[in-house]
Amino acid sequence: MATFLDFEKPIAELQSRIDELRRTAEGGEVNIDAEIEPLQVKSDRLLLDTYARLTPWQKTQVARHPERPHFKHYVAGLIEDFMPLGGDRAFADDAAIIGGLGRFRGRRVMVIGHEKGDDTASRLKHNFGMGKPEGYRKAIRLMRLADKFHIPVVTLVDTSGAFPGVQAEERGQAEAIARSTEQCLNLGVPLVASILGEGGSGGAVALAAGNRVLMMEHAVYSVISPEGCASILWRTSDKASDAAEAMKVTAQHLKELGVIDGIVREPLGGAHRAPAAAIESLGDAIAEALDELEGLSPDGLRQARRAKFLAMGRLQ
């Protein structure tokens, strides 16, 4: 059964009535199509209207939807012969950040991204997608490997932020994030980054400093979570919706500001309602971005990437 968000309550009520009518008619000879059809039309129209005017806070809720496709779903749908490569060769293998080699529509690629998990056990295993220093050092190792063998890098970002625990700080979390960001900027091969759901703070930027940065239509990307921002500014997380509005966290805002390069359309009602269609849509956008970058020299890729990020926030 689908999980509805708070603002989708009217849609949930309609859908519940439709499901109840279908259950009532199961195994019987009563034709209820005439009753269901107008309810379904009304539900579809309400879904369209609701998602056409989502607020930044509502988009944040959609980006965090538990049924939204994650890294492993995109890899399964887009990457053939995926071979995961583990460990940072120094401390451990971080399950929050996964990477490996594979083929994307005929191209060899190195795929790196955050995995949040989709049930209690897997979320604990993957630490809710919050990377530790060894995760970012693994990403650095894999990016260097891709650079050495002239393989484009595709990153799939979906994290509320890097892991903030004491152990991570003791092992050099800030340094690992900075080095990973630096490695992104120094790559001599194309780097296409995609924000799948949440793009939180340095934990996201460390994998997203690419030649092309794509964002799913209902994803969010910010320096801090709306709740964290509200707690700092207003001393209460109850103001999270105001913070989301002020921070311009949505793909639409960030495209206007020049922070991202493209918005990937999601199926009506969000990627969680039609994961296969969302995955295919992102695949088309990544393929187009790689085509545009093909043939550029290593120095040209580095210069374009650095110029892109240096231009952000510059007064005209």
Secondary structure, 3 states (H helix, E strand, C coil): CCCCCHHHHHHHHHHHHHHHHHHHHCCCCCCCHHHHHHHHHHHHHHHHHHHHCCCHHHHHHHHCCCCCCCHHHHHHHHEEEEEECCCCCCCCCCCCEEEEEEEECCEEEEEEEECCCCCHHHHHHCHHHCCCHHHHHHHHHHHHHHHHCCCCEEEEEEECCCCCCHHHHHCCHHHHHHHHHHHHHHCCCCEEEEEEEEEEHHHHHHHHCCCEEEEECCCEEECCCHHHHHHHHCCCHHHHHHHHHHHCCEHHHHHHHCCCCEEECCCCCCHHHCHHHHHHHHHHHHHHHHHHHCCCCHHHHHHHHHHHHHCCCCCC
